[in-house]
Amino acid sequence: MASFGHGGNAKEISRSNKIDYDKILDFSANINPLGMPLSVKKAIIEGLDEAQKYPDITYFELKGAIGEFENINKENLILGNGAAEVLFNVVRGINPKNTLILAPTFSEYEEATKAVNGNIIYYKLKEENNFYIQEDILDNINSELDLIFICNPNNPTGVITSKDLLVKILIKSNKNNVIVVIDESFLDFIEGNLSMISYINEYENLIIIKSLTKFFALPGIRIGYGICGNILLKEKIEKISPAWNINIFAEIATKTGTLDENYIKKSIKYIRAEKEYLYNKLKEINQLKVYEPSVNFILLKIHIKLDLKEELLKKNILIRSCSNYEGLDNSYYRIAVRTHEENTKLVTDIRNIIEIYKNE
């Protein structure tokens, strides 16, 4: 079976395994199972003629909409064709010699650092600590370091790092002239004030990265942004970006989706219920260790020598193998939270696969 470095590669996997793409249930991509808001679909259809024009090169209205959504000054925004472009531009703008990255975490931080020939220092998250960052991360912050990436909640573990620890990281990093990038791409799925956005003006070494792709189910449109209170640093990063990097449909989707309060409330409620359902049902299956989720994906570990991804693919279900994450191996998998019917099917198929394996 072909191996791919990211989730959401259903088309590539369907080709390499000769499976009908339309029949695949994709649990490898952490996208809102409610799908794109109806309000966004209507707005894009009504705005089709806008594609005949260039977008506003200043993105004045788009930045205004995001500013209202995040309750920030639009002058603090760095726009990107998805969060991935933002983080790559951050790295290119800073050009770090040494970057501290969690292990395991989102692989794009490593790829962006390697793209500028930067050195990576891993902070290993330990299974015995349920993959939580410990205060000893502060021992890794010194004047030799240039950049730190922290995914919060972390992908693929789903662990949330407390504000108290993040502030300690920011304070020590600030003293050592280290930039801290906190990726909050999944935070919109969670109720409560967990974001560090309110700290951007207090710490000039802080950059927040956000993605609307996942919450508003827009992976094919691509929209993400950075938030930074340090205007000089923001301008330095923006110089890396090409003009018109946000297409008109991404602008329409953002301006419409961020105003759809019913969709936002319904999504948070639905994800909370299905996350708990899927977590509790998976815990009932012998041979699995299931880590308690905070957002719309779940990390699990299988205790038998079974390629769960390959076996589920035979049933047209795609999950994310975590074997290529630094610090994990082929016994770990990440599963997205989907609709109740799909989640039920996944649990049933995993249970049956393990039972058949045990009886062979």
Helices and strands as residue ranges (DSSP letters): H 10-16, G 21-23, E 25-26, H 38-46, G 48-52, H 60-70, G 74-76, E 77-80, H 83-94, E 98-103, H 108-115, E 119-124, G 127-129, G 135-140, E 147-151, H 163-175, E 179-183, G 187-189, G 197-199, E 206-211, E 224-228, H 231-238, H 248-257, H 261-283, E 288-290, E 297-302, H 308-313, E 317-318, E 320-321, E 332-336, H 340-359
